[in-house]
Amino acid sequence: MTCGHAIALAGLLLAAAVSGFASARAASGDRVLATYEISIDGMTAVSVAYDAEISGTGYRSRASLETKGVLSLFSSYRMDMTAFGVITKGKLRSGQFSSVAGNRNKKKFFAVNLPVAGLQDQPSDEDPLTRAEITAAITAGAIDPLTSVIRLGGWPIDNPCQATQRVFDGQEVFDLHFTFERDDVITSHFEGVYRGPAFECRMTYVPVAGVSATKFRKSKASPPVFTVWIAPVHSFARDASVLIPVFATGVFDGQKFIAYATQATIAGHPLNQASRSTN
């Protein structure tokens, strides 16, 4: 995973607004529409657009990200992702995930099937050793990046940020470790549209298998750590609170970044009464 890819993942985590996707029982959920901005060293670098919706038997999610500002002058990059999955016995399961990424001159397309029984398609990497490593790292619980985003919303309000997720994006396998830090309040000192109570959590990104994982092990570097603020937001479909990441920051390859929502609604409403739907 490149620096931009990992930072974009942190931005996508801000879009984890779901009406109990990880334990869905309602016939329908709250549709989430959001746009996010990621700044690196104080300059706008990446924009993210996110759209997610659930039904009684499944879900679908779309996200796109592209470089912006000064960064786009040096590295023009865009990624579009889609994910579809099912809900079985109240549990959300990865189904199909696809992504197309690159610049105007060169793009890569990946499509992955991650059914309940586990990986059915072979990983796309052509190196047999890397391919074998990826296959061994993927278990029946491996999920795609967008499903990983959605599952965050189902964490218990009284015990947030106590989970590890194994993710496969068609090229790399990585673990996301979450730990709780403290209770906090998002005020006007934070960028973005959300204002109100939040949990400050730590997210550690650990490469497991793939080209990036091989380079990571050789470098003997410490895994990147991001700080994510997750807010209890009212779900209109469930008439209860769900957890939604609203702000993230960290350092990757020596570059400090922040990620935050510039627009965000759940079922057409701002995240809470103190928030704004747009800047």
C-alpha positions in Angstrom: 0.0 0.0 0.0 1.4 3.4 -1.0 1.5 6.4 1.3 -1.4 8.0 -0.6 -3.4 4.7 -0.5 -2.9 4.3 3.3 -3.8 8.0 4.0 -6.9 7.6 1.8 -7.9 4.6 3.8 -7.9 6.8 6.9 -10.1 9.2 5.1 -12.5 6.4 4.1 -12.7 5.4 7.8 -14.4 8.7 8.4 -17.2 7.6 6.2 -18.2 4.6 8.4 -21.7 5.8 9.0 -24.1 2.8 9.1 -27.4 2.0 10.8 -26.1 -1.1 12.6 -24.6 -2.7 9.5 -22.6 -5.2 11.5 -25.7 -6.5 13.2 -28.5 -5.5 10.9 -32.1 -6.4 11.7 -34.1 -3.6 10.2 -35.7 -3.8 6.8 -33.7 -0.8 5.7 -31.0 1.5 7.0 -29.9 5.1 6.8 -28.3 6.2 3.6 -25.0 8.0 4.1 -23.7 10.6 1.7 -20.4 12.3 2.5 -17.4 14.0 1.0 -14.0 14.3 2.8 -10.8 16.2 2.4 -7.3 15.0 3.3 -4.6 17.6 3.9 -0.9 16.6 3.9 1.5 19.0 5.6 -1.2 21.7 5.6 -2.1 21.4 1.9 -5.2 19.9 0.3 -4.0 16.6 -1.2 -6.9 14.1 -1.6 -10.7 14.3 -1.8 -13.0 11.4 -1.0 -16.6 10.8 -2.0 -18.6 8.1 -0.2 -22.1 6.6 -0.5 -23.5 3.6 1.4 -26.9 2.0 1.8 -28.3 -1.1 3.4 -31.4 -3.3 2.9 -32.7 -6.1 5.0 -30.6 -8.7 3.2 -27.6 -6.9 1.9 -25.6 -3.7 1.4 -23.8 -1.7 -1.3 -21.1 0.9 -0.9 -19.2 3.2 -3.3 -16.2 5.4 -2.8 -13.9 7.4 -5.0 -10.7 9.3 -4.2 -8.4 11.5 -6.2 -5.5 13.8 -5.7 -6.2 17.5 -5.4 -4.3 20.8 -5.1 -0.5 20.9 -5.4 -0.2 17.1 -5.1 -2.2 16.5 -8.3 0.5 18.5 -10.2 3.1 15.9 -9.2 1.0 12.8 -8.9 -2.3 12.6 -10.6 -4.2 9.6 -9.1 -7.7 8.4 -8.8 -9.3 5.3 -7.3 -12.9 4.1 -7.6 -14.2 1.3 -5.4 -17.5 -0.6 -5.2 -18.6 -3.3 -2.8 -21.7 -5.5 -2.5 -22.4 -7.9 0.3 -25.0 -9.9 2.1 -26.4 -10.0 5.6 -26.6 -13.6 7.0 -28.1 -14.2 10.5 -27.7 -10.6 11.3 -24.0 -10.5 10.3 -22.5 -8.5 7.4 -20.4 -10.5 5.0 -18.1 -9.4 2.2 -19.4 -10.3 -1.3 -17.9 -8.6 -4.3 -15.3 -5.9 -4.3 -13.8 -4.1 -7.3 -11.5 -1.2 -7.8 -9.9 0.7 -10.6 -7.0 3.0 -9.8 -4.2 4.9 -11.5 -3.6 8.0 -13.6 -4.8 9.0 -17.0 -2.0 7.0 -18.7 -2.1 3.8 -16.7 -4.8 2.1 -14.6 -5.2 -1.2 -12.8 -8.5 -3.0 -12.3 -9.1 -5.5 -9.5 -12.2 -7.6 -8.8 -12.4 -9.9 -5.8 -15.0 -12.3 -4.5 -15.0 -12.8 -0.8 -18.0 -15.0 0.0 -18.8 -16.4 3.4 -16.8 -19.6 2.6 -13.6 -17.6 1.9 -11.6 -16.4 -1.1 -12.7 -18.0 -4.4 -10.7 -16.1 -6.9 -6.8 -16.2 -6.9 -5.1 -13.0 -5.9 -4.0 -10.9 -8.8 -0.3 -10.7 -8.0 1.7 -12.6 -10.6 4.6 -13.6 -8.4 3.9 -17.1 -7.1 5.5 -16.7 -3.7 3.6 -13.4 -3.1 0.4 -15.0 -4.4 0.9 -18.0 -2.0 1.5 -15.6 0.9 -1.6 -13.6 0.2 -3.8 -16.8 -0.1 -2.4 -18.1 3.2 -3.2 -14.8 4.9 -6.8 -14.6 3.8 -9.2 -16.4 6.1 -13.0 -16.8 5.9 -13.2 -13.6 8.0 -11.2 -11.4 5.6 -13.2 -8.5 4.3 -12.7 -5.8 1.6 -11.9 -2.2 2.5 -15.4 -0.8 2.1 -16.9 -3.5 4.2 -14.3 -2.8 6.8 -15.5 0.8 6.8 -19.1 -0.3 7.2 -18.4 -2.7 10.1 -17.1 0.0 12.3 -20.6 1.4 12.8 -21.7 -1.7 14.7 -19.2 -1.3 17.6 -20.9 -1.2 21.0 -21.2 2.4 22.3 -20.0 1.3 25.8 -16.9 -0.4 24.5 -15.7 1.2 21.2 -12.4 0.7 19.4 -11.7 -2.8 20.7 -11.3 -4.8 17.5 -8.9 -6.0 14.7 -10.0 -6.4 11.1 -8.2 -8.3 8.4 -8.6 -6.6 5.0 -7.9 -7.7 1.4 -8.0 -5.1 -1.3 -7.1 -7.3 -4.3 -3.4 -6.5 -4.0 -2.5 -6.5 -0.3 -3.6 -8.1 3.0 -3.4 -5.9 6.1 -4.6 -5.8 9.6 -6.3 -2.8 11.2 -5.9 -2.8 15.0 -8.1 -0.4 17.0 -7.7 0.6 20.7 -9.6 3.1 22.8 -7.7 6.2 24.1 -10.1 8.5 25.8 -13.5 10.4 25.7 -13.3 13.7 23.9 -15.4 16.5 22.4 -15.1 17.7 18.8 -15.2 21.6 18.9 -14.7 24.4 16.4 -10.9 23.8 16.9 -11.3 20.7 14.7 -11.7 21.0 10.9 -14.9 19.5 9.4 -18.6 19.5 9.9 -19.1 17.5 13.1 -19.4 19.0 16.5 -20.1 17.1 19.7 -18.9 14.1 21.8 -16.5 11.6 20.4 -14.2 8.7 21.4 -10.5 9.2 20.6 -9.1 5.9 19.2 -5.9 4.6 17.8 -5.7 2.7 14.5 -2.6 0.8 13.7 -2.0 -0.4 10.0 0.0 -3.6 9.8 0.9 -5.0 6.4 0.5 -8.8 6.4 0.9 -10.1 2.8 1.8 -8.7 -0.6 4.5 -6.5 -2.1 4.1 -3.7 0.5 4.2 -6.3 3.4 7.5 -7.7 2.0 9.0 -4.2 1.8 7.7 -3.4 5.3 9.4 -6.5 6.8 12.7 -5.7 5.1 12.7 -2.1 6.4 12.0 -3.2 10.0 10.0 -0.1 10.4 7.2 0.4 13.0 3.7 0.1 11.6 1.9 3.4 10.9 -0.4 4.6 13.6 -3.4 7.0 13.0 -5.6 8.7 15.6 -9.3 8.5 14.8 -12.1 10.3 16.5 -15.4 8.3 16.5 -18.7 9.9 17.3 -22.0 8.4 18.6 -24.5 9.6 16.0 -28.2 9.0 16.0 -29.5 6.5 13.5 -33.0 7.3 12.3 -33.7 3.8 11.0 -32.8 2.2 14.4 -33.7 5.1 16.7 -30.4 4.5 18.5 -26.8 5.7 18.3 -24.2 4.3 15.9 -20.5 5.0 15.8 -19.2 7.2 13.0 -15.5 8.3 12.6 -15.5 12.0 12.0 -11.8 13.1 12.1 -8.4 11.4 11.7 -4.8 12.4 11.8 -1.4 10.8 11.7 2.1 10.7 10.1 3.0 8.4 7.2 6.4 8.4 5.6 7.2 11.6 7.5 4.2 13.4 6.2 1.6 14.6 8.6 -2.0 14.5 7.5 -5.5 15.3 8.7 -8.8 13.9 7.2 -12.2 15.3 7.9 -15.7 15.6 6.4 -16.6 18.7 4.3 -20.2 17.4 3.9 -21.9 14.6 5.7 -25.5 13.5 6.1 -27.3 10.4 7.5 -30.8 9.9 6.1 -30.6 13.5 4.8 -29.8 15.0 8.3 -26.6 16.5 9.6 -24.7 14.1 11.9 -26.2 15.8 15.0 -27.9 19.1 15.9 -24.6 20.9 16.5 -23.1 19.7 13.2 -23.4 21.2 9.8 -24.3 19.3 6.6 -21.8 21.5 4.6 -19.0 23.9 5.3 
